[in-house]
Amino acid sequence: MAEDDGAVAAGDIGKRLNAKSNVVANYRARLIAAGLIEAPAYGKVDFAIPGLREYLRKSRT
């Protein structure tokens, strides 16, 4: 998700990770419950914490 600018389809994340849809859905639900991500539109997810995307991008290098 940090690679993308803005909301991304959960299905696209699953394809990148080569993960089954039920695994993606499970993590999606857990991250929403933890308040780390949100679902701004049907099938889309985005970071809920301002600045988290930028922090993750910087910490990968």
GIMOFEN-V503073 format. One record per residue. N is the residue number from 0. RES is the residue in three letters. PHI is phi in degrees with one decimal (none if undefined). BURIAL is + if it has 16 or more other ideal C-beta (glycine too) atoms within 10 Angstrom, else -. D_FIRST is the distance of its C-alpha to the first C-alpha in Angstrom with 2 decimals. Layout:
n=N res=RES phi=PHI burial=BURIAL d_first=D_FIRST
n=N res=RES phi=PHI burial=BURIAL d_first=D_FIRST
This chain:
n=0 res=MET phi=none burial=+ d_first=0.00
n=1 res=ALA phi=-65.9 burial=- d_first=3.77
n=2 res=GLU phi=-71.0 burial=- d_first=5.34
n=3 res=ASP phi=-92.5 burial=- d_first=5.49
n=4 res=ASP phi=-97.2 burial=- d_first=8.20
n=5 res=GLY phi=94.8 burial=- d_first=8.43
n=6 res=ALA phi=-65.6 burial=+ d_first=8.09
n=7 res=VAL phi=-134.7 burial=+ d_first=6.93
n=8 res=ALA phi=-70.4 burial=- d_first=9.36
n=9 res=ALA phi=-61.3 burial=+ d_first=9.21
n=10 res=GLY phi=-63.0 burial=- d_first=11.52
n=11 res=ASP phi=-66.2 burial=- d_first=9.44
n=12 res=ILE phi=-64.5 burial=+ d_first=7.16
n=13 res=GLY phi=-60.4 burial=+ d_first=10.70
n=14 res=LYS phi=-65.3 burial=- d_first=12.11
n=15 res=ARG phi=-62.8 burial=- d_first=10.00
n=16 res=LEU phi=-89.3 burial=- d_first=10.99
n=17 res=ASN phi=55.7 burial=- d_first=14.35
n=18 res=ALA phi=-112.2 burial=- d_first=14.46
n=19 res=LYS phi=-69.9 burial=- d_first=16.82
n=20 res=SER phi=-62.3 burial=- d_first=16.02
n=21 res=ASN phi=-68.7 burial=- d_first=17.85
n=22 res=VAL phi=-69.6 burial=- d_first=15.81
n=23 res=VAL phi=-61.2 burial=+ d_first=12.50
n=24 res=ALA phi=-62.6 burial=- d_first=14.56
n=25 res=ASN phi=-64.4 burial=- d_first=15.97
n=26 res=TYR phi=-65.7 burial=+ d_first=12.90
n=27 res=ARG phi=-57.7 burial=+ d_first=11.63
n=28 res=ALA phi=-62.5 burial=- d_first=15.13
n=29 res=ARG phi=-67.6 burial=- d_first=15.36
n=30 res=LEU phi=-72.2 burial=+ d_first=12.34
n=31 res=ILE phi=-66.2 burial=- d_first=13.75
n=32 res=ALA phi=-61.8 burial=- d_first=17.15
n=33 res=ALA phi=-80.3 burial=- d_first=16.25
n=34 res=GLY phi=82.6 burial=- d_first=15.10
n=35 res=LEU phi=-84.7 burial=- d_first=11.68
n=36 res=ILE phi=-128.2 burial=+ d_first=9.91
n=37 res=GLU phi=-137.6 burial=- d_first=11.95
n=38 res=ALA phi=-112.1 burial=- d_first=12.74
n=39 res=PRO phi=-72.0 burial=- d_first=13.95
n=40 res=ALA phi=-151.7 burial=- d_first=15.21
n=41 res=TYR phi=-58.2 burial=- d_first=16.19
n=42 res=GLY phi=79.0 burial=- d_first=13.57
n=43 res=LYS phi=-108.9 burial=- d_first=10.69
n=44 res=VAL phi=-134.7 burial=+ d_first=8.42
n=45 res=ASP phi=-151.3 burial=+ d_first=7.44
n=46 res=PHE phi=-67.7 burial=+ d_first=8.07
n=47 res=ALA phi=-93.4 burial=- d_first=11.84
n=48 res=ILE phi=-97.9 burial=- d_first=12.93
n=49 res=PRO phi=-58.9 burial=- d_first=13.77
n=50 res=GLY phi=86.6 burial=- d_first=12.95
n=51 res=LEU phi=-65.7 burial=- d_first=10.42
n=52 res=ARG phi=-58.5 burial=+ d_first=7.74
n=53 res=GLU phi=-64.3 burial=- d_first=10.88
n=54 res=TYR phi=-60.8 burial=- d_first=12.18
n=55 res=LEU phi=-65.7 burial=- d_first=9.53
n=56 res=ARG phi=-63.5 burial=- d_first=9.87
n=57 res=LYS phi=-70.8 burial=- d_first=13.59
n=58 res=SER phi=-77.4 burial=- d_first=13.96
n=59 res=ARG phi=-76.5 burial=- d_first=12.81
n=60 res=THR phi=-88.1 burial=- d_first=15.84
